[in-house]
């Protein structure tokens, strides 16, 4: 059975690989370990490409068919593995950096695309200088991102000192500060092939990922293109300009924008699978399997135009369920009050918290996008209040 080298681990991708008749070997960052029965090698830092390559070579893998990454942290390393092992797929590691480093990315965008002002900072950077350049409120985060978990909003010199103090500060290109954009976020997931947009969908967050990193429930739902024609057209235009200017290879992509009264502001763009349950709700809504597309790209296969329905019968959304403070909820409590397509929830206090405080997850749907949005808001309120 051919081997697929995978940087990072996610169970849903594992199932997709097995369906394709592939035997994955995972490169994961310690102390994480895949479930029993999975082949893997642990590394201290999956962004250390030398360490990742040494791990692959030491594994003595036979019949390697390709390499891919589960998330942003492995995008550069996967490109380098393809170079060194002569594997199919994108081998351009330099271009990959423009989809990793937030300063490089925003600096290279076309001038007409509105974006946050962004610059590198260190622990020696003056807070007053940043206020003069970025405004009274700004954001500090790793230059190569880390979801929203290591992102902090800064409103004072003391908050700036704390924000940079928890990040590695030995490098001049490791931390960025960006002007803060207080607006709803939507994101476009899609397929880029042959230098153009082959397929896309759009999803709206109910709370920003930054809010979810600090206690809110992360939830999102697929938008109905018929209700949001202008928003789709504007985001598709930004997507085409962004991916063209940054020289994107054929890829599955994830692009975020802020919806302000004055128009759309670019957030960031990645050439990798979307996170959370986005692949699941896209497949349920449109029949488009982004896991399968990602695997095909890693195998060097040509991607065909998906036959996903642009006017689906039902729209889907997801929630990463939390354990509310001071309350004990069970899966039965959720199921007595709401109708779910899928739900998994652990009420055990021993259940470790996943990303965004996750102890469970749910998928819901409705033929009407507005009713779906209300349903998710009701579930979020119930989850937060207990």
N, C-alpha and C positions, 0 to 999 in steps of 0.2 A: 504494500500500500504506500503510495507516494507521501512524503513528509512535507508539511507546511510549517515553516518557522513563524511563530507568532510572538510578538513582543507585547506582553501584558496578557491578561486572562479575563474572559467573560463567558459565562456558561452558554448564553444564547448563540454566540459565535461558534463555540465548540460544537454545538449540535448541528449547526449549518455545515461546518467542515466535515463532520462525520457523514452527513447526508451526501456530500460530494465525493465520498470515498477517500478522504484525506486523513492522514494520521498526524495531528499537530504535535509539535514540540514547543513548549512555552518558555519564554525568557521572562521571568517575573522578578520584581524587586523585593528583596528581603524586608520584612519577615513573611511576606505573603507567600502562600503555597496553594496551588490548585487542589481540587478534591482528589482523594485517592484514585489511583488508576490512570492519572494523566502524566504524560512525560513532560518534565520541566527541568530547568536549571535556574537557580536563584543568583541574582547579582546584587551588589550593593547599590548601584545606580544605573538604571536602565537608559539614562541619557549619556552615560559614558560608553561611547561607541567602541573603544578599544576593549573594554570589559565584555560588552555584548558579543563582539566578534570572537574573543577568546572563549566565551561560554559556548558559542555555536561550534567552533572548531574542536573544542574538548569533548563535545557530545558525540563526535564521530557519526554524524547523521548520514544515512544512505538514502539515495533516491529523493533528494530534495527538489520539490517542484516549484517552490516560491516562498516569499516572505511578506508578511504584512504586520501592521500595528493595530492594536485595539484602540489606542488613544493617542493624543498629541505627543506624549513623551517619547513615543517610539517611531514617529514619522521620519526623522532624520536618520535614525539607526537602521530602519528598514531599507531606506534608499542606499545606504552604505553597504548593507549586506548584499543587496542585489548587484552592486558594483563588484564586490570582492568575490562573490560566488557565481557570478554570471547568470543571474536569475532574471526572469521576465519582470515586466512592470517598470515603474519609474525609478531610474538610477541617478537622477539629478539631485544630489544632496544640497548643492548651493541654492537651488530654487526652493527646496524644502524649508530652508531657513526662513524664507519670507512668509511662510505659513506657521512659523514657530515664534519668532521674535516680534513682539507687538510694536516696537519702535520701528524696526525695519519695514514691517508691513505697512504701517500707516504713512511712513515717509515715502513709500513708492506708489501710493495710490494716485490716480488721476486727480488733478487739482479740483475738478468740479464735484468730486465726492466729498460731502461734508463728513468730518470725523472729529473725534476728541483730539485736542492738542496733547502731544505725548513727548516725553524726554526721559533719558536715563537719569537715575539719581543714585547717590551713595549715602552713607551715614554722615558724610561731611557736607552734604548739600544743604544750603540755607532754606529754611522754611519760608522766610520772607521772600526770597527770590522765586520760589515756586508759586506763592500766592500772587505775585506780580505777573507771572507768566501763565498760570493755569486758573487763577481765581481763588476765592476764599475757601472753597470746598473742592478737593480733588481726591483721586484714588491712587493708592500705592499697591503694586503687585509684582510678582516675578515677571521678568521680561518675556519668558517663554510660557507664561500662563501656568495655571494649576487649578482650573475650574474657577470657582469663586471662594474656595476654602481659604486661600491665603491672600485674598483681596481685602483691603481695608479702606474705608472712607475716612479721610483726614479733614478735621475742622479746626485744629489747633496745633501749635508747636509740640505740645506734649503727645498728642495723638500721632504726629509724624515720627517722633522719636521712637514710640512704641512700635509703629508699623514697620519701620526699617530695621528695628532691633531684632525682630523675630525672623528676618530673612538673612541669608548669607550676604555679608557685606564686603567680601574681599575683592570683588570685581567691579569694574566701571560699567559693565554691560549686563549686570545681573538683575537689576531692579528698574522698573519704570514708574513714573507718575503720569497720570492722565487727568485732564479736566473731567469733572463729574457731570454726568448726564442723567437728570432725573426725569425719566420718561419710560413708558411701557416698552417692553422688548418683544420682538417677534424673531423667528429664525426660519431660514430657508434651508432645507435639506434637499440634495439632488445629485444628479449624475452629470459630470462634465466630460465630454468626449469629442475629439476632433476639433478642439478649439471653440466649442459652443455648448450651450445648455441643452442637454438631451432630455432631461426630465427633472421636475422639481415639485415640492410641496411646501406649504408654509404652516407654521405652528406658532401659537401665542402662549407665552408664559402667563400664569395667573399671578404669581409673585416673581420678582426678579430672582435669578440664581443667587445674587448677593444677599437678598433678604432670606432666602432659603438656607444659606450657609450660616445665618445667625438666628435660626429658629422657626422660620415659616415653612409651610409644607410646599415642596416643589411639585408643581402640577402644570400641565400644558395640554392643549388640544389642537387638532387639525382645523385649519380655517377653510371655509367654503369660498372658492375662487369667485363664484357668482355673486357673493355678497361683498367681496373686497377686491373688485376688479382693479381699481387704481393702485391699491397697495401692492397687489401682485405685480403689476406692470412696473412700478417704480423699483421694487426689490429685484425683479429679474434684470432690470437695466443696470442696477448697481452690481449685481452678481456678474453679469457679462463683462462689465468694465473692470471689475476687480480681478477676476480670474484671468482675463486676457492680459492685463498689465503685469500681474505677478507671474505670468508664464506657467499657469497651472498645467500639470500633466493630466491625462485621462484619470479621473478619480471620482470617488464619492466625496462630497463636500458638505460642510456645515457653515452657514454664514448668518451672523446676528446683526440686527439693526434696531435702533431706537426710533420709536414713532413719536415725533414732536409735532407741535402745531405748525411749525415752519417747514416741515418736511421730514425726510428720513435722514438719520445720522448713522453712518457705518460704525459697527461695534468691533467685530473681528471675523476672520474667516479661517477655517481649517480644512485640510485635505485628508479627511479621515471619516470613519463612521460616526454618526451622531451618538450622543450618550443617552443614558437612562433608557426609557422604553420607546424612544422615537422610532427605531427600526420596526418595532412591533406594531405601533399604531399606523405607520405608513403601510405596512403589509396588509393589515386588517382593513384599512380604508380603501387603498388603491390596488392591492394585489402586487405591489412592487417590493421585492425582497432585496434590500440594500446589502444584507450580509452576502447573499449570493453574488451580487454585482461586485462587491469588494474582493471576494474570492476569485471571481473570473478575471478581474484586473491583475491580481497577483499571479495568476497563471498565464498572463499574456493573451487572454482571449479577447476577441473583438466584442464590444458591447452593442447590443441591438436596442432599438427604440422600445422602451417598455410599453406594454399595452394597458397601463393603468388607466382607470376611468377617471376623467377630470370632473365628472358629476356623480360621485359615488352614492350608493343607497344609504349608507350610514357613515357618520363621522365619529372618529375615536379620539379619546384623550387618556392620559395616564396621571397617576398620583404616586409619589413616593411617600408612603404613610409613616408617621412618626409616633413615638410614645409620648402622649401629652403629660406635662408636669402635674403631679399630684392626682392623676387619674389612671384607672385601670380599664383599658378597652380590650375587647376580644374581637376576633373575626366575626363571631356571631352577632355582636353589637352592630357592626357595620352592615351585615347581611340582613338584619331585621329592618333596617331603615332605608336601605338603598338597593337598587338592582345593579349588579356588576356583570361585565363580560368575564372578567377574571379578577380574583383577589387572593392574596396571600398576606397573612398578618400574624405576627407572633406577639403574644401578650406576656411571654416569659421575661422576667427582669434580667435573666442571664443572656438574652439575645444580644450579641454585640451590635453596636450602632454602625450602619453603613454610611455611605456618603449622604450628606444632608440629613443626618439623624435617622436614616431609613431603618425601620424594622419590618416593613412590609411594602407591598405595591399593589396597585389596582389599575384596571383598564375599564373604562365605561364608554358607552356610545349612544348616539341618537341620530335619527334622520335629519333633525334640525340642529344646525350648529349652535344657535343661540340657546336652545334648550339644553344642549350638552354643556355649554359654558355655565349655565345656572346650576346644573346638576353637580358639576365639579366644585363650584363655589360652595354649595351646600355640604358636600363631603369634606372639603377643606375646613369649613367652620366646625363641623362635628368633630373632626380629628384634632383640631387645635384646642377645642373647649372640653372635649371628653364627654 
